[in-house]
Structures are given as structure tokens and as C-alpha cells.
Amino acid sequence: MTEPHTEARRTISDPQVMRALAHPARIAILEHLSTNEGGATATDCAEIVGLSPSATSYHLRALAKFGLVEVAPSRGDARERVWRAVGRGLMVDPGRDAGPEARAAEQALVEAYAVRELDRTRDWLRRAGDEPTEWYEAALFSDSTLVLTAEELAELNRAVAELLDPYRKRNRPEPPAGARAVAIHYKVVPLA
């Protein structure tokens, strides 16, 4: 399973790493660290994931054990430990000939991400009526069935990645006034 992107991404193929990441708090922590150049402390990350700093610290250490995050240079206070993501993104690909253990780990990780996206969608639906009109009207749910060759699908993936890149949080350190974080879930899978 691949995710297109114009930057080099770290490929995860080890089932242990996939299982370590397949936790909602760890996914959220890694997303936060991947989009914040200066890194963050366990306390900063705790606010994002809704856990205590000590529980968040546990998850940060687990992510570090598998090389997904690392201690970053201090921001001046030697008492605080700043963490940052290793690399600019991840791609999960156990390999075409992966065994059952790797496939099960991949499925657990992809399902954890899918649950996260479903939760985000449900959260939007609960508060959509309270949103400003321009945001309500700009939100979109779309489902399409396309007919493509494998080459056309690969080209479509490259084009979508290129279209999204300028808007990624890490590529917009100073977004325009009124900009908000927006979740986009893009997947393309051949149908049976």
C-alpha cells in the first residue's frame, strides 16, 4: 500500500514498527511532530492527544524505540525534552510477498488510520451546523468509481500529491489569515 508524495518518505515494512504505530495516540503524536518543524515536548503533545504528559512520554519513547521520532535540539531550557519526527512522512509497504504477520500488522495500522479519519468525519458532522457558512459550503464528501489502467492510476496519484503539496501544514509555516487545518483522506484501491 503506498501513498504518493513528491518528497522521499520512509517506508515501513517491519511488522513490529507497524504494530507500534497502530495506536490512536501515537498516530496523532507522529502527525503533530511531522507537521511542526520545531518539534514539541511531551506536554505539548499531551494537549493534542488528550493524555497526561507522562502517558504521552511513554508513547514518545515507544515511537523513538522504532526510529519514528527522536530527541530534537533544546529550545533553550535544558530541562525540557523536545521531540521531532524522523523524516517527512511514512509509507507503509510490507512488500508484495509479505507473510501473514506483516499483512496483519499492515491491516491493523491501516484500520487505525481509517478509524481516525472516520472520527474526524463524525466530529465534523456533529458541529457542521455551527460552522461559518464559507466553511460549511467548502467541506466536501465525494465518492467516485473511476476506470483506469495501472499507469493512469499512478499518474493520477502523482498529480493529486503535486496538487496537495503546497497546502501541507509543514510547507506553509505562515498560512494566510483565516486558514485552518483541514483533513483530507485520499485512497484509491482497485475494486474486485
C-alpha positions in Angstrom: 0.0 0.0 0.0 1.6 3.3 -1.0 0.9 6.9 -0.5 2.1 9.2 -3.3 4.2 12.2 -2.4 6.8 14.3 -4.0 9.2 14.1 -1.1 11.1 10.9 -0.1 9.3 9.1 2.6 10.4 6.4 5.0 9.0 3.0 4.1 7.8 0.9 6.9 7.8 -2.8 6.2 8.6 -4.2 9.6 5.5 -5.7 11.3 6.8 -4.6 14.8 7.0 -1.0 13.6 3.6 -1.1 12.1 2.1 -2.6 15.3 3.9 0.1 17.4 2.4 2.8 15.3 -1.1 1.3 15.2 -2.3 3.3 18.2 -4.5 6.4 18.1 -2.3 8.5 20.4 0.9 7.5 18.5 -0.7 8.3 15.2 -1.8 11.7 16.5 1.6 12.4 18.1 3.5 11.5 14.9 1.2 13.6 12.8 1.7 16.6 15.1 5.5 16.2 15.1 5.6 15.7 11.4 3.9 19.0 10.7 5.8 21.1 13.3 9.3 21.9 12.3 10.4 23.0 15.8 9.3 19.7 17.4 7.3 19.5 20.6 7.5 18.4 24.2 5.6 15.6 25.8 3.4 18.3 27.4 2.7 19.9 24.0 1.8 16.6 22.5 -0.3 15.7 25.5 -2.6 18.6 24.7 -3.0 17.3 21.2 -3.9 13.7 22.2 -5.7 14.4 25.4 -3.5 12.3 27.6 -1.2 13.2 30.6 2.3 14.3 29.8 3.6 11.1 31.4 1.4 8.8 29.3 2.4 10.8 26.2 6.0 10.5 27.2 5.6 6.7 27.2 4.2 6.8 23.6 7.0 9.1 22.5 9.6 6.7 23.9 7.8 3.8 22.1 7.9 5.7 18.8 11.6 6.5 19.4 12.4 2.9 20.0 11.3 2.2 16.4 13.1 5.2 15.0 9.9 7.2 14.2 10.8 10.1 16.5 13.9 11.4 18.1 15.0 13.9 20.7 15.5 17.3 19.0 17.8 20.2 20.0 16.6 22.0 23.1 14.7 25.3 22.6 16.8 26.9 25.3 15.5 25.3 28.5 17.8 22.3 29.2 15.1 20.8 31.5 12.6 20.3 28.6 12.9 17.4 26.2 11.9 18.4 22.7 10.9 15.6 20.2 10.7 15.7 16.5 9.6 13.2 13.7 12.3 11.4 11.9 11.8 12.2 8.2 9.0 14.0 6.4 6.5 11.2 6.2 5.8 7.5 6.1 4.7 4.9 3.6 3.5 1.5 4.7 4.5 -1.2 2.4 5.3 -4.7 3.8 6.1 -5.9 0.3 4.2 -7.7 -2.3 5.3 -11.1 -1.0 4.7 -10.3 2.7 3.7 -13.1 5.0 0.6 -13.2 7.2 2.3 -11.5 10.2 3.2 -8.5 8.1 -0.2 -8.4 6.4 -2.0 -8.5 9.7 0.2 -5.7 11.1 -0.4 -3.6 7.9 -4.2 -4.2 8.3 -4.1 -3.1 12.0 -2.2 0.1 11.1 -4.4 1.0 8.1 -7.6 0.3 10.2 -6.2 2.6 13.0 -5.8 5.4 10.4 -9.3 4.6 9.0 -10.9 4.9 12.4 -9.1 8.2 12.9 -10.5 9.6 9.7 -14.0 8.3 10.5 -13.8 10.0 13.9 -12.8 13.3 12.2 -15.7 13.0 9.8 -18.1 12.3 12.6 -16.7 15.3 14.6 -17.3 17.5 11.5 -20.9 16.3 11.1 -21.7 17.0 14.8 -20.5 20.6 14.5 -21.1 21.4 10.8 -24.3 23.4 11.5 -22.4 25.7 13.9 -19.6 26.4 11.4 -19.3 29.6 9.4 -21.2 29.4 6.0 -18.0 29.6 4.0 -16.5 26.5 5.8 -19.8 24.6 5.7 -20.1 25.2 1.9 -16.4 24.4 1.2 -16.5 21.0 3.0 -16.9 18.1 0.6 -17.7 14.4 0.7 -17.2 12.7 -2.6 -17.1 9.1 -3.7 -16.3 8.1 -7.3 -15.6 5.0 -9.2 -13.1 5.6 -11.9 -12.0 3.3 -14.8 -8.2 3.5 -15.2 -5.2 1.5 -16.2 -2.5 0.9 -13.6 -0.3 3.6 -15.3 -3.2 6.1 -15.3 -3.8 5.4 -11.6 -0.1 6.0 -10.9 -0.2 9.3 -12.8 -3.4 10.4 -11.0 -1.7 9.7 -7.7 1.3 11.8 -8.7 -1.0 14.6 -9.8 -3.0 14.6 -6.6 0.1 14.6 -4.5 1.5 17.5 -6.5 -1.8 19.4 -6.1 -1.8 18.9 -2.3 1.9 19.6 -1.6 1.7 23.4 -1.4 -1.1 23.2 1.2 0.6 20.7 3.6 1.0 22.2 7.0 4.7 21.7 7.0 5.0 23.6 3.7 3.0 26.6 5.0 4.8 27.9 8.0 2.9 31.2 7.7 -0.5 30.4 6.2 -2.8 33.2 5.1 -5.2 34.7 7.6 -8.3 32.6 8.1 -6.6 29.3 7.1 -7.5 26.2 9.2 -6.1 22.7 9.4 -8.2 20.5 7.1 -8.2 16.7 7.0 -8.1 15.1 3.6 -8.3 11.3 3.3 -7.3 10.1 -0.1 -7.3 6.5 -1.1 -7.5 4.6 -4.3 -7.9 0.9 -4.3 -8.8 -1.4 -7.3 -12.2 -3.0 -7.0 -12.6 -6.7 -7.4 
